[in-house]
């Protein structure tokens, strides 16, 4: 093999590596978004299932919603 063929092989291998890394990264990113959405929906359901029909915002609820609203 010549050095040009070796260089081309390295470039192809690097391109494949970049593609695999990009696929893994894109597979993880939407999952984080889905997990966040599920947490928000669970918190809303927990608020709706309380005994009082119109609860005040408790400190634990405030601790959940304030950081989430900043994201």
N, C-alpha and C positions, 0 to 999 in steps of 0.2 A: 504494500500500500504506500501511497505517497503522502506527504504531509498535508496536501490539499484534501485528500479523502479523509484523513484523520480529523482535520479541522471541521469538515462538513459533518462528520459523525458527532463530534462534540456539540456543534450547533444544533443538530437535530435532537440530541439527547437533552440539551438544555431547554429547548422548546417544549419537549414532552414533559419535563420536570415542571416547568412553569405552568403548563396546562393542567397537570394533576394538582398542583398546589392551588391554583385558582379554583378548580372544581371543589376541592375540599373546603376552601375558604367560603365559597358561595353556599355550600351545603350547611355550614355552621351559622352563618349570619342570619338567614331567615328563621332558624330555630330559636335564636335569642329573641327575635321579635315575637315569635309565637308564644314563647314562655312568658314574656312580659304581658302580652295580651291576656293570656290565661290567668295570670296573677290579678290583673285588674278586674276581670270578670268574676273571679272567685270572691274578691273583696266586695264587689257590688252585690253579689248574691248573699253574702254573709250579712251585709247591711240590710238588705230587704227582708231577710228571715228573722230579724230580731223581734222581740215581743212588742216593743213600743212601735206604734205606727209611723211616727216621725221622729227618729232619734236625733239628738244633738250630735255634733261632731266630737267624738271622744278623742282624747290625746293619742291613743293608739292608732286611730284612723288618720289623724292629722300627721302622725309620724310616717304613715304609709304614703299618703297622697302628696305631701309637700316635695319630697325628693323625686317622686315619679313625675310630677308636673314640670320639674326643671329639666328632665331628660327629654 
